[in-house]
Amino acid sequence: MKESAYKNYDELPLFLNAATVAKVLGISPSSGYELMHESDFPVLKIGNRMVVPKEKFVEWVLRHIQGGAD
């Protein structure tokens, strides 16, 4: 597993793209992109662009740490 480039949530940008999601989670860019297509992942679509609001990403991570998807 790759090491995250970010040390805490405060360092994250307001909106995360697939590459940033991948860096934070320590996964490949293609896995980050695939994750953004999952039905329970909090993606905001702006035209053809997909981004994840920082707060929703943090909530998603915490929800999955606490026992899996709802």
MOBELDA-V332883 format. One record per backbone hydrogen bond with DSSP energy under -1.0 kcal/mol. CO is the residue of the C=O (numbers start at 0). NH is the residue of the N-H. E is the energy in kcal/mol with one decimal. If there is no record, write none. Layout:
BEGIN
{{CO | NH | E} {CO | NH | E}}
END
This chain:
BEGIN
{{7 | 10 | -1.3} {8 | 11 | -1.4} {13 | 53 | -3.0} {15 | 51 | -2.3} {16 | 20 | -2.6} {17 | 21 | -2.2} {18 | 22 | -2.1} {19 | 23 | -2.7} {20 | 24 | -2.3} {21 | 25 | -1.2} {21 | 26 | -2.3} {25 | 1 | -1.5} {27 | 31 | -2.1} {28 | 32 | -2.1} {29 | 33 | -2.2} {30 | 34 | -2.4} {31 | 35 | -1.6} {33 | 36 | -1.5} {34 | 37 | -1.8} {37 | 40 | -1.3} {40 | 42 | -2.0} {43 | 50 | -2.4} {45 | 48 | -2.1} {48 | 45 | -3.0} {50 | 43 | -3.5} {51 | 15 | -2.7} {52 | 56 | -2.3} {53 | 57 | -2.3} {54 | 58 | -2.2} {55 | 59 | -2.4} {56 | 60 | -2.5} {57 | 61 | -2.5} {58 | 62 | -2.5} {59 | 63 | -2.0} {60 | 64 | -1.9} {61 | 65 | -1.9}}
END
